[in-house]
Amino acid sequence: MTDMNKINRLKRNRYRLSKKSKSDCRLSVFRSNKHIYAQVIDDKNHKTLFSSSTLDSDLKLKTGSTKESAFKVGEKIALIAKEKGFKNKITFDRGTYKYHGRIKEVAEGARSKGLKI
């Protein structure tokens, strides 16, 4: 896949999020070959509010990133959101990735702990 295809897909996804989203915050997900990262971003102030990843000390794994570790990252981000008092809906931003595999597990992990996506 060329870089322009990836950039165009990202722009298309962000445009849809900005038009259809009713919330001010979004849960952005990034995956690499070894790790998965999730962060909640306030779009009004353009600030990262909090984040979680497989690099966190309580989520560190001896093997590479798996669906189980992605699910745990989603659960942790939902617990942090509850502690910070997020009761409204947060938009899920998958970036250039398909809603499949580890990306889907992050969303399901967050939903399992009560986060509204």
KEFI-975769 format. One line per 2 residues: number of its first residue (from 1); their letters; for each residue x, z, y of C-alpha. Coordinates in nm, 4 decimals, m for minus. Layout:
N
NUM	a	X:Z:Y | ...
***
This chain:
117
1	mt	0.0000:0.0000:0.0000 | 0.1323:m0.0876:0.3390
3	dm	0.1616:0.1581:0.6204 | m0.0914:m0.0291:0.8334
5	nk	m0.3586:0.0051:0.5632 | m0.2944:0.3769:0.5482
7	in	m0.3059:0.4155:0.9261 | m0.6287:0.2141:0.9490
9	rl	m0.7915:0.4248:0.6761 | m0.6880:0.7417:0.8581
11	kr	m0.8298:0.6183:1.1894 | m1.1539:0.5122:1.0204
13	nr	m1.1915:0.8511:0.8516 | m1.1172:1.0487:1.1705
15	yr	m1.3601:0.8324:1.3697 | m1.6383:0.9052:1.1200
17	ls	m1.5558:1.2747:1.1280 | m1.5715:1.2884:1.5066
19	kk	m1.9045:1.1025:1.5233 | m2.0879:1.2739:1.2371
21	sk	m1.9387:1.6209:1.2559 | m2.1426:1.8970:1.4119
23	sd	m1.8650:2.1562:1.3916 | m1.5637:2.2139:1.6113
25	cr	m1.3253:2.2920:1.3246 | m1.2009:2.0857:1.0350
27	ls	m1.0232:2.1644:0.7112 | m0.7379:1.9153:0.6855
29	vf	m0.5641:1.8582:0.3523 | m0.2201:1.7102:0.2838
31	rs	m0.0689:1.6582:m0.0564 | 0.2831:1.5791:m0.1576
33	nk	0.4216:1.5228:m0.5038 | 0.5119:1.8904:m0.5403
35	hi	0.2753:2.0857:m0.3142 | m0.0634:2.0831:m0.1465
37	ya	m0.1329:2.2100:0.2048 | m0.4595:2.2985:0.3787
39	qv	m0.5141:2.4010:0.7390 | m0.8111:2.4698:0.9626
41	id	m0.7802:2.2960:1.2984 | m0.9786:2.3630:1.6156
43	dk	m1.0478:2.0161:1.7543 | m1.1494:2.1350:2.1001
45	nh	m0.8206:2.3124:2.1674 | m0.6104:2.1005:1.9299
47	kt	m0.4635:2.4100:1.7628 | m0.4099:2.5064:1.4001
49	lf	m0.5979:2.8306:1.3442 | m0.4682:2.9169:0.9969
51	ss	m0.3248:2.7502:0.6906 | m0.2480:2.7918:0.3231
53	st	m0.0374:2.6053:0.0714 | 0.1229:2.6301:m0.2682
55	ld	0.4350:2.7498:m0.0859 | 0.2658:3.0824:m0.0008
57	sd	0.4253:3.3732:m0.1842 | 0.1106:3.4694:m0.3762
59	lk	0.0371:3.1081:m0.4778 | 0.3881:2.9978:m0.5759
61	lk	0.3973:2.8294:m0.9121 | 0.6865:2.7600:m1.1432
63	tg	0.5625:2.4093:m1.2130 | 0.4488:2.1370:m0.9771
65	st	0.1199:2.1115:m0.7947 | m0.1783:2.0961:m1.0278
67	ke	m0.5542:2.1017:m0.9959 | m0.5539:2.4770:m1.0650
69	sa	m0.3119:2.5454:m0.7815 | m0.5150:2.3222:m0.5472
71	fk	m0.8287:2.5184:m0.6380 | m0.6466:2.8443:m0.5557
73	vg	m0.5369:2.7056:m0.2182 | m0.9015:2.6230:m0.1427
75	ek	m1.0097:2.9726:m0.2428 | m0.7432:3.1324:m0.0239
77	ia	m0.8312:2.9232:0.2809 | m1.1969:3.0227:0.2378
79	li	m1.1060:3.3920:0.2169 | m0.8961:3.3661:0.5328
81	ak	m1.1839:3.1876:0.7079 | m1.4227:3.4676:0.6115
83	ek	m1.1779:3.7305:0.7398 | m1.1512:3.5444:1.0723
85	gf	m1.5310:3.5356:1.0994 | m1.6119:3.1691:1.0396
87	kn	m1.9797:3.1514:0.9549 | m2.0507:2.8007:1.0787
89	ki	m1.9812:2.4808:0.8928 | m1.6282:2.3413:0.8737
91	tf	m1.5754:1.9667:0.8332 | m1.3568:1.8550:0.5414
93	dr	m1.0841:1.6088:0.6465 | m0.9298:1.4368:0.3454
95	gt	m0.7041:1.2164:0.5581 | m0.6016:0.8971:0.3790
97	yk	m0.6662:1.0380:0.0317 | m0.9598:0.9669:m0.1956
99	yh	m1.1981:1.2547:m0.2654 | m1.0587:1.2897:m0.6149
101	gr	m0.8225:1.5113:m0.8138 | m0.6332:1.7752:m0.6176
103	ik	m0.8117:1.6940:m0.2894 | m1.1491:1.7504:m0.4548
105	ev	m1.0252:2.0774:m0.6097 | m0.9319:2.2167:m0.2665
107	ae	m1.2855:2.1486:m0.1427 | m1.4448:2.2975:m0.4546
109	ga	m1.2227:2.6057:m0.4339 | m1.3267:2.6622:m0.0724
111	rs	m1.6933:2.6165:m0.1599 | m1.6647:2.8582:m0.4527
113	kg	m1.5737:3.1401:m0.2114 | m1.8632:3.0638:0.0211
115	lk	m1.7143:2.8328:0.2816 | m1.9661:2.5749:0.4045
117	i	m1.8097:2.2306:0.4036
***
